[in-house]
Amino acid sequence: MDFGVCAAAKIDDVGYAILAEQLGYSHFWVADSQMLWSDCYATLALIADRTTRMQIGTGVAVAGTRRASVTAAALASLNLIAPGRVFCGMGSGHTAMRIEGGRPMSAARFDDYLAELRVLLSGDDFRSERQGVEVLTRHLMPDAGFVSFSPRIPLYVSAFGPKALSAAVRRGDGIITNLPPTSDHVVRYRDRLSRTMKEQGRVLDQEHFPLAVLTAISVLQPGEAPDSPRVRAQCGPMAMAAVHFAYEQWLQFGRRPPGLLSDIWDDYLARMDALPDAERHLVAHMGHNCWVEPSESGFLTAELLEATCIIATPEQMRRRVAELEEAGLNQLVILPSLSEKEAVLRDVAAVCMVPPS
């Protein structure tokens, strides 16, 4: 199983990607949310220039903020700097769209976007209809050294619900998602994926259609509690992001949160309801996957931490990783907090990874 790293785009912190490569991580995913972090493509260009082995790409880019042609050109430009090391992770825009007061791209539009992007990422002609007229789109000068579509750029699709999963199977080369990091959840997701492929006349090939799962990890020290201040610092942002996601699902679809949030849910809603309507969408994602806001620290329960992250002793950690691999996980992608990110990468590498040769 591969180990990847996901990072909020931070343009002056390329050294973090260099460290990940030195420690032997296989992939470096740069997250995209224009009103949260630095620009992901500017950050990736610097990483591409300063690394030599690691696969690098968006984790994930947002379909609703850039035309497919713009995304394809950005990635094909990176493919000149780091040929054969570039991949594209693409999502419909959970934070990027909501922070601007909107909503993620609909499933139907996302499918259309992916269809166009996959063609353009391959350097091929895309035919579409606009106002009843067939229109042809292609990059006009790829042979002049502006971009490179070869080697082929893999497309990972962020897929949670059945419609996104179906689109991922139709358009993508693999999946990046955020599951509770247990072997049971991976098996169930693989079963859903297999059924979706069967519906489309395909057979699941786990090697050539990889599944990557995003999580946070903390390697416990001897005698340390799973909700110690150090663990909360390392895994808290990922755990709170699950609360933020549940809140957005409740707002948009009226979905009740998972049972593990039952003890905090009413208080959390009261906190959000007390905010001015015009500012609520801004506060909901403050610190997203980077830190836990002091006003939210009381919602960070031990149950929430353990349900959303991998928190274990070294021996337990090695066993969990082996079980995930056996269940069909191809890549474990780690997203630690900003303040603890180097320490987490070193801990996981020391416990779970074979040192790079």
C-alpha positions as CSV (number, residue, x, y, z in Angstrom):
1,M,0.0,0.0,0.0
2,D,1.2,3.5,-0.8
3,F,1.3,6.3,1.7
4,G,0.5,9.8,0.5
5,V,0.4,13.2,2.0
6,C,-2.3,15.9,1.6
7,A,-1.5,19.5,2.4
8,A,-3.3,22.8,2.3
9,A,-1.7,24.8,-0.4
10,K,0.9,27.0,1.3
11,I,3.3,28.5,-1.3
12,D,6.1,29.3,1.1
13,D,6.3,25.8,2.5
14,V,7.7,23.7,-0.3
15,G,10.2,22.2,2.2
16,Y,7.3,20.1,3.6
17,A,6.9,18.4,0.2
18,I,10.7,17.8,0.1
19,L,10.6,16.2,3.5
20,A,7.7,13.9,2.4
21,E,9.7,12.8,-0.6
22,Q,12.8,12.2,1.6
23,L,10.8,10.1,4.0
24,G,9.5,7.9,1.1
25,Y,5.9,9.1,0.7
26,S,4.6,8.2,-2.8
27,H,2.1,11.0,-3.5
28,F,1.7,14.6,-2.5
29,W,-1.8,16.0,-2.9
30,V,-2.2,19.8,-2.7
31,A,-5.7,20.9,-1.6
32,D,-7.5,23.6,-3.5
33,S,-9.8,26.2,-1.9
34,Q,-9.3,29.7,-3.2
35,M,-10.6,31.6,-0.1
36,L,-8.7,29.4,2.4
37,W,-5.2,28.7,1.1
38,S,-2.6,29.7,-1.5
39,D,-3.2,28.8,-5.1
40,C,-2.7,25.1,-5.6
41,Y,-1.1,25.3,-9.1
42,A,1.4,27.9,-8.1
43,T,2.3,25.7,-5.1
44,L,2.5,22.6,-7.2
45,A,4.8,24.3,-9.7
46,L,7.3,25.0,-7.0
47,I,7.0,21.4,-5.6
48,A,7.5,20.0,-9.1
49,D,10.7,21.9,-9.5
50,R,12.1,20.9,-6.1
51,T,11.2,17.2,-6.0
52,T,12.3,14.3,-8.3
53,R,10.4,11.1,-7.4
54,M,7.1,11.7,-5.7
55,Q,3.8,11.8,-7.6
56,I,2.3,15.3,-7.3
57,G,-1.2,16.7,-8.0
58,T,-4.3,18.3,-6.8
59,G,-6.1,16.9,-3.8
60,V,-8.6,17.9,-4.9
61,A,-9.1,20.7,-7.4
62,V,-12.5,22.2,-7.6
63,A,-14.6,21.8,-10.8
64,G,-16.8,24.8,-10.2
65,T,-14.0,27.4,-10.0
66,R,-12.2,26.7,-13.3
67,R,-13.2,25.6,-16.8
68,A,-12.0,22.1,-17.7
69,S,-9.7,23.6,-20.3
70,V,-8.0,25.8,-17.7
71,T,-7.5,22.8,-15.4
72,A,-6.1,20.7,-18.2
73,A,-3.7,23.4,-19.3
74,A,-2.5,23.9,-15.7
75,L,-1.8,20.2,-15.2
76,A,-0.2,19.7,-18.6
77,S,2.1,22.6,-17.8
78,L,3.2,20.9,-14.6
79,N,3.7,17.7,-16.7
80,L,6.6,19.6,-18.5
81,I,8.4,20.2,-15.2
82,A,7.7,16.8,-13.6
83,P,6.9,14.4,-16.6
84,G,5.1,11.3,-15.5
85,R,4.7,12.5,-11.9
86,V,1.6,14.6,-12.3
87,F,-2.0,13.5,-11.4
88,C,-5.3,15.3,-11.1
89,G,-7.6,14.9,-8.1
90,M,-11.0,16.5,-8.8
91,G,-14.0,17.3,-6.7
92,S,-17.3,19.2,-6.9
93,G,-16.3,21.9,-4.3
94,H,-17.4,21.2,-0.7
95,T,-15.5,24.1,0.9
96,A,-14.5,26.2,-2.1
97,M,-18.0,26.8,-3.3
98,R,-19.7,27.0,0.1
99,I,-17.2,29.6,1.5
100,E,-18.5,31.9,-1.3
101,G,-22.1,31.3,-0.3
102,G,-22.7,28.7,-3.0
103,R,-23.0,25.0,-3.2
104,P,-20.9,22.2,-4.8
105,M,-21.5,21.5,-8.5
106,S,-24.5,19.2,-9.1
107,A,-23.9,15.6,-9.9
108,A,-25.0,16.0,-13.5
109,R,-22.8,19.0,-14.1
110,F,-19.9,17.3,-12.4
111,D,-20.2,14.3,-14.7
112,D,-20.2,16.6,-17.7
113,Y,-17.1,18.4,-16.4
114,L,-15.2,15.2,-15.8
115,A,-16.1,13.9,-19.3
116,E,-14.6,17.0,-20.9
117,L,-11.6,17.1,-18.5
118,R,-10.6,13.5,-19.1
119,V,-10.5,14.1,-22.9
120,L,-8.6,17.4,-22.6
121,L,-6.1,15.9,-20.1
122,S,-5.3,13.3,-22.7
123,G,-4.5,16.0,-25.3
124,D,-7.5,14.9,-27.4
125,D,-10.2,16.8,-29.2
126,F,-13.4,17.5,-27.2
127,R,-16.6,17.9,-29.1
128,S,-19.6,19.6,-27.5
129,E,-22.8,21.4,-28.5
130,R,-23.4,25.0,-27.8
131,Q,-26.6,26.7,-28.8
132,G,-27.2,23.9,-31.3
133,V,-23.8,24.1,-32.9
134,E,-21.1,21.5,-32.6
135,V,-17.9,23.1,-31.1
136,L,-14.5,21.5,-31.1
137,T,-12.0,22.2,-28.3
138,R,-8.3,21.3,-28.4
139,H,-5.0,22.7,-27.2
140,L,-3.6,24.3,-30.4
141,M,0.1,24.2,-29.7
142,P,1.1,21.3,-27.5
143,D,4.1,20.5,-29.7
144,A,5.6,23.9,-29.2
145,G,6.7,23.2,-25.7
146,F,4.0,25.0,-23.8
147,V,2.3,21.9,-22.3
148,S,2.8,18.1,-22.3
149,F,-0.1,15.6,-22.2
150,S,2.4,12.7,-22.2
151,P,3.0,10.7,-20.1
152,R,-0.8,10.4,-19.4
153,I,-2.1,12.3,-16.4
154,P,-4.3,10.1,-14.2
155,L,-7.6,11.5,-13.0
156,Y,-8.8,10.7,-9.4
157,V,-12.4,11.6,-8.6
158,S,-13.6,12.6,-5.2
159,A,-16.7,10.3,-4.8
160,F,-19.0,10.0,-1.8
161,G,-22.6,9.4,-3.0
162,P,-23.8,7.0,-5.7
163,K,-24.0,9.6,-8.5
164,A,-20.4,10.8,-8.0
165,L,-19.2,7.1,-7.7
166,S,-20.9,6.4,-11.0
167,A,-19.2,9.4,-12.6
168,A,-15.9,8.3,-11.2
169,V,-16.2,4.9,-12.8
170,R,-17.2,6.4,-16.2
171,R,-14.6,9.2,-16.3
172,G,-11.8,8.5,-13.8
173,D,-8.7,6.4,-13.3
174,G,-9.2,6.1,-9.5
175,I,-10.9,7.5,-6.5
176,I,-10.0,9.7,-3.6
177,T,-12.5,9.8,-0.7
178,N,-12.8,10.3,3.0
179,L,-14.1,7.2,4.8
180,P,-13.9,6.2,8.4
181,P,-10.4,4.6,8.3
182,T,-11.4,1.0,9.1
183,S,-11.1,-2.2,7.0
184,D,-14.9,-2.7,7.3
185,H,-15.6,0.7,5.6
186,V,-13.1,0.0,2.9
187,V,-14.6,-3.4,2.1
188,R,-18.1,-1.9,1.9
189,Y,-16.8,0.9,-0.3
190,R,-15.0,-1.5,-2.6
191,D,-18.3,-3.6,-2.8
192,R,-20.2,-0.4,-3.9
193,L,-17.5,0.3,-6.4
194,S,-17.6,-3.2,-7.8
195,R,-21.4,-3.1,-8.2
196,T,-21.2,0.3,-9.9
197,M,-18.6,-1.0,-12.3
198,K,-20.7,-4.1,-13.1
199,E,-23.6,-1.8,-13.9
200,Q,-21.4,-0.1,-16.5
201,G,-20.2,-3.4,-17.9
202,R,-16.8,-3.3,-16.3
203,V,-14.9,-5.5,-13.9
204,L,-13.1,-3.9,-10.9
205,D,-9.3,-4.1,-11.2
206,Q,-8.0,-2.9,-7.9
207,E,-4.5,-2.4,-9.2
208,H,-5.5,-0.3,-12.2
209,F,-8.4,1.6,-10.5
210,P,-6.9,2.6,-7.1
211,L,-8.7,3.7,-4.1
212,A,-7.1,6.4,-1.9
213,V,-8.6,7.4,1.5
214,L,-7.9,10.6,3.3
215,T,-7.4,10.6,7.1
216,A,-5.3,11.9,9.9
217,I,-3.0,9.8,12.0
218,S,-1.4,10.0,15.4
219,V,1.0,7.3,16.7
220,L,0.5,7.0,20.4
221,Q,3.4,7.3,22.8
222,P,3.7,4.8,25.7
223,G,0.8,5.4,28.1
224,E,-0.7,8.2,26.1
225,A,-4.5,8.7,26.0
226,P,-6.2,8.7,22.6
227,D,-7.5,12.2,23.3
228,S,-4.3,13.7,24.8
229,P,-3.5,17.3,23.9
230,R,-0.9,16.1,21.4
231,V,-3.4,13.8,19.7
232,R,-6.0,16.6,19.6
233,A,-3.4,18.9,18.0
234,Q,-2.5,16.3,15.4
235,C,-5.9,14.9,14.5
236,G,-8.4,17.6,15.7
237,P,-8.7,19.5,12.4
238,M,-9.6,16.4,10.5
239,A,-12.1,15.4,13.1
240,M,-13.7,18.8,13.2
241,A,-13.9,18.8,9.4
242,A,-16.3,15.9,9.7
243,V,-18.6,18.1,11.9
244,H,-18.4,20.9,9.3
245,F,-19.4,18.4,6.6
246,A,-22.3,17.0,8.6
247,Y,-23.5,20.6,9.2
248,E,-23.5,21.4,5.5
249,Q,-25.4,18.2,4.8
250,W,-28.0,19.1,7.4
251,L,-28.4,22.6,5.9
252,Q,-28.6,21.5,2.3
253,F,-30.5,18.2,2.6
254,G,-31.9,18.0,6.1
255,R,-29.8,14.9,6.9
256,R,-29.4,14.1,10.5
257,P,-25.7,13.7,11.6
258,P,-24.1,10.4,12.4
259,G,-24.8,9.1,15.9
260,L,-21.4,9.9,17.2
261,L,-22.3,13.6,17.0
262,S,-25.5,13.3,19.0
263,D,-24.0,14.6,22.2
264,I,-22.7,17.8,20.7
265,W,-25.1,18.4,17.8
266,D,-27.7,20.7,19.5
267,D,-25.0,22.8,21.0
268,Y,-23.2,23.0,17.7
269,L,-26.4,24.1,15.9
270,A,-27.0,26.7,18.6
271,R,-23.5,28.1,18.1
272,M,-24.1,28.4,14.3
273,D,-27.6,29.8,14.7
274,A,-26.3,32.6,16.9
275,L,-24.2,33.9,14.0
276,P,-25.4,36.5,11.5
277,D,-26.9,34.9,8.4
278,A,-24.4,36.8,6.1
279,E,-21.4,35.4,8.0
280,R,-22.4,31.8,8.9
281,H,-20.9,30.3,5.7
282,L,-17.6,32.0,6.5
283,V,-17.4,30.8,10.1
284,A,-18.4,27.2,9.3
285,H,-15.0,26.4,7.7
286,M,-12.6,28.6,9.6
287,G,-9.3,26.7,10.2
288,H,-10.5,23.9,7.9
289,N,-8.1,20.9,8.2
290,C,-5.4,23.2,9.5
291,W,-6.3,23.9,13.1
292,V,-9.3,23.8,15.5
293,E,-10.8,27.1,16.4
294,P,-10.8,27.7,20.1
295,S,-14.6,28.2,20.0
296,E,-15.0,24.7,18.6
297,S,-12.6,22.8,20.8
298,G,-15.4,21.7,23.2
299,F,-17.0,19.7,20.3
300,L,-13.8,17.6,19.8
301,T,-14.7,14.5,21.7
302,A,-12.6,11.3,22.1
303,E,-15.3,9.4,20.2
304,L,-15.2,11.8,17.3
305,L,-11.4,11.6,17.1
306,E,-11.2,7.8,17.1
307,A,-14.1,7.5,14.5
308,T,-12.5,9.8,12.0
309,C,-8.8,9.3,12.4
310,I,-6.3,6.5,13.0
311,I,-5.0,6.8,16.6
312,A,-3.0,3.8,17.8
313,T,0.2,2.5,19.3
314,P,2.9,1.5,16.9
315,E,1.9,-2.2,17.0
316,Q,-1.8,-1.4,16.6
317,M,-0.9,1.0,13.8
318,R,0.9,-1.6,11.8
319,R,-2.0,-4.0,12.3
320,R,-4.5,-1.4,11.2
321,V,-2.5,-0.6,8.1
322,A,-2.2,-4.3,7.2
323,E,-6.0,-4.7,7.6
324,L,-6.7,-1.7,5.3
325,E,-4.4,-3.1,2.7
326,E,-6.0,-6.5,2.9
327,A,-9.4,-4.8,2.5
328,G,-8.4,-3.3,-0.8
329,L,-7.0,0.2,0.1
330,N,-4.3,1.2,-2.4
331,Q,-3.2,4.5,-0.7
332,L,-3.5,6.0,2.7
333,V,-3.4,9.8,2.4
334,I,-2.4,11.6,5.6
335,L,-3.6,15.2,6.3
336,P,-2.2,16.3,9.7
337,S,-2.7,19.7,11.3
338,L,-0.4,22.6,10.3
339,S,1.4,22.8,13.6
340,E,2.1,19.0,13.8
341,K,2.6,18.0,10.1
342,E,6.3,17.3,10.1
343,A,6.2,15.3,13.3
344,V,3.3,13.2,12.1
345,L,5.0,12.4,8.8
346,R,8.1,11.3,10.6
347,D,6.1,9.2,13.1
348,V,4.2,7.4,10.4
349,A,7.2,6.8,8.3
350,A,9.1,5.3,11.2
351,V,6.3,2.9,12.2
352,C,4.7,1.9,8.9
353,M,7.0,2.6,5.9
354,V,10.0,0.9,4.5
355,P,12.8,3.5,4.4
356,P,13.5,4.8,0.8
357,S,16.5,3.3,-0.9
